[in-house]
C-alpha cells in the first residue's frame, strides 16, 4: 500500500506523531486512508495540506483559523500561494524593521542617550527596546569614542535628540540620492556624502577620524543589523557606503 505512515510523515515534515494525531482529532488533517490493521496512511494530498498547515503555523495563525483558510473552497491553490507570498513579504518587512530598531537601540546606548523610556520610544520608534543597549556598551565601553560620546550626550535634551535624528535622516537622504543617481563610490559626490556622514558623527558624538570611519564602514557590512538599516533605505546601499567611506578616508589622509 502506497503513502506514508504517521511516523514517516512526522519525520518527513519535522513534526511529532502526537501533533499529527491531534490534527486528525480536530479535523485539520485526516489521513487519506487506513491499513487493514487500522493504522493511518497519508498520501501526497495530505502531505501538501500539512505543508500549508506548517506554513501558517510558522506565521502564528491559530489552528482554527488555519482550518478555515484551507477549507475555503472559493480560494484556489494559486491564490493560496499568492497570499503566502504576501505574508512572507510582511514577515520580511517586520524583521527588517526589528533589525533597524536593534541598530537604533545600539546607537542610542553607544551615544549615551539620556531620555526616559517613553521618550526613547517616541524619538527612535515603536520597536525600540532598552534590552539592546547593553550590547553597545559591552562592545565600545572601553574606547575613547565612548567616553567622548558619554560626556557630550549627557547634556543633550529630548529636543537635541530630535534635531540630531533629523540631521541624520538628512545625511541618509543625501547618501541615497547620490547612490540612486548611479555615482561610483569613489566619485567626488559619493566621497562628499561620506564626509557629511563622518562630520555628523564628529559634530554630535565623538571625534571620528578617517581610520575610525573606515571601521564603521566595515561594520555596516559585517553586522547584519547595521546592513539591514542601510539596505532598507536602498538595496545595495550598505556595501556602496562602505566603499565610499574608504575612498573618502583615502582622500582625507592624502590631503
Protein Blocks (a to p, Z undefined) as FASTA:
>chain_A
ZZjdfklmmmmnopafklmmmmmmnomaccfbdcfkopacddfklmmmmmmmmmmmmnop
afklmmmmmmmmkbcfklmmmmmmmmmmmmmmmmmmmmmmmmmmmmmmmnopacdfklmm
mmnojkbcfklmmmmmmmmmmpmklmmmmmmmmmpcfklmmmmmmmmmmmmmmmmmmmmn
opafkbmklmmmmmmmmmmmmmmmmccdfklmmmmmmmmmmpmklmmmmmmmoghklmmm
mmmmmmmmmmmmmZZ
